[in-house]
Amino acid sequence: MTIQLYELCGATEDHLFSPHCWKARMSLAHKGMDFTSAPVPFTKVASVENGEYRKVPVLRDGDTVIEESYEIAKYLDRTYPDKPSLFVGEGGEALTAFVISWATTQIHPAVGKLCVYDIHQSLAPADQEFFRASREKLFGCTLEEFDAKFPKNGEALEAALFPLKNLLSRQAYLGGEAPVFADYVVFGPLQWMRTTCTKDHLPQEGPVADWFNRLLDLYGGMARNAKTMG
Ligand SMILES: N[C@@H](CCC(=O)N[C@@H](CS)C(=O)NCC(=O)O)C(=O)O
């Protein structure tokens, strides 16, 4: 039975940019699972699976529907134990929760400050309206005011990535010699930036750049071939 992945898209269905959806997409590829992509723009997220969900990714596998990238990865590992593991055991699963916490509190905000306006510009008009209204409510100011507060250089991101740089000078992946879900957790926000930012803020050389390039090349270059706005 085919697995279906509902994932966020921009003005065109091939512009897949959501960090959390990339985490789910890389997990499916890691497990070697065939899946069908169901791209949904911001204004259609609330209609996914008869309107039960407010966020993507959402995964349907037969009669089972799972929401949330970490839950999806855990579901895939438990349901398909014969395929390459995303966690390599219970300890790995628990430790991944720390990596998620680190990525969402340190990396996502640094990336968001660099590319929030570019994200808006990459959306279809109805989704721009939705994105502006929801984000302005969240930020308590206009998108333009929010965007103007932060310098458009990679310094804050570089500082946030320091623990990763330090680790990757000694090993190829967070998983050691091979990638695990934790790698995709950190990859997601960087791919978010790569696919939306009109200016490239990614490290161009060094251990983080080498690791990111290896992940872009995995699974037939699935992530490298993604549509970008640059
Ligand atoms: N913790 C969730 C976060 C999911 C999430 O925030 N998804 C965003 C796309 S990156 C979304 O669906 N946003 C819809 C909206 O903001 O209305 C996960 O890891 O899956």
The ligand as a MOL file (V3000), in Angstrom:
LIG
                    3D

  0  0  0     0  0            999 V3000
M  V30 BEGIN CTAB
M  V30 COUNTS 20 19 0 0 0
M  V30 BEGIN ATOM
M  V30 1 N 6.3670 19.8300 15.7170 0
M  V30 2 C 5.7640 19.7430 14.4050 0
M  V30 3 C 5.7530 21.1160 13.7510 0
M  V30 4 C 4.9560 21.1410 12.4540 0
M  V30 5 C 4.8410 22.5300 11.8630 0
M  V30 6 O 5.0890 23.5590 12.5260 0
M  V30 7 N 4.4750 22.5670 10.5940 0
M  V30 8 C 4.3020 23.8400 9.9020 0
M  V30 9 C 5.0780 23.7850 8.5820 0
M  V30 10 S 6.8280 23.7860 8.8840 0
M  V30 11 C 2.8510 24.0460 9.5410 0
M  V30 12 O 2.1630 23.1110 9.1690 0
M  V30 13 N 2.3700 25.2740 9.6540 0
M  V30 14 C 1.0050 25.6000 9.3110 0
M  V30 15 C 0.6390 26.9730 9.7880 0
M  V30 16 O 1.5070 27.6830 10.2850 0
M  V30 17 O -0.5250 27.3100 9.6230 0
M  V30 18 C 6.5420 18.7110 13.5630 0
M  V30 19 O 7.7330 18.4730 13.8660 0
M  V30 20 O 5.9640 18.1170 12.6450 0
M  V30 END ATOM
M  V30 BEGIN BOND
M  V30 1 1 1 2
M  V30 2 1 2 3
M  V30 3 1 2 18
M  V30 4 1 3 4
M  V30 5 1 4 5
M  V30 6 2 5 6
M  V30 7 1 5 7
M  V30 8 1 7 8
M  V30 9 1 8 9
M  V30 10 1 8 11
M  V30 11 1 9 10
M  V30 12 2 11 12
M  V30 13 1 11 13
M  V30 14 1 13 14
M  V30 15 1 14 15
M  V30 16 2 15 16
M  V30 17 1 15 17
M  V30 18 2 18 19
M  V30 19 1 18 20
M  V30 END BOND
M  V30 END CTAB
M  END
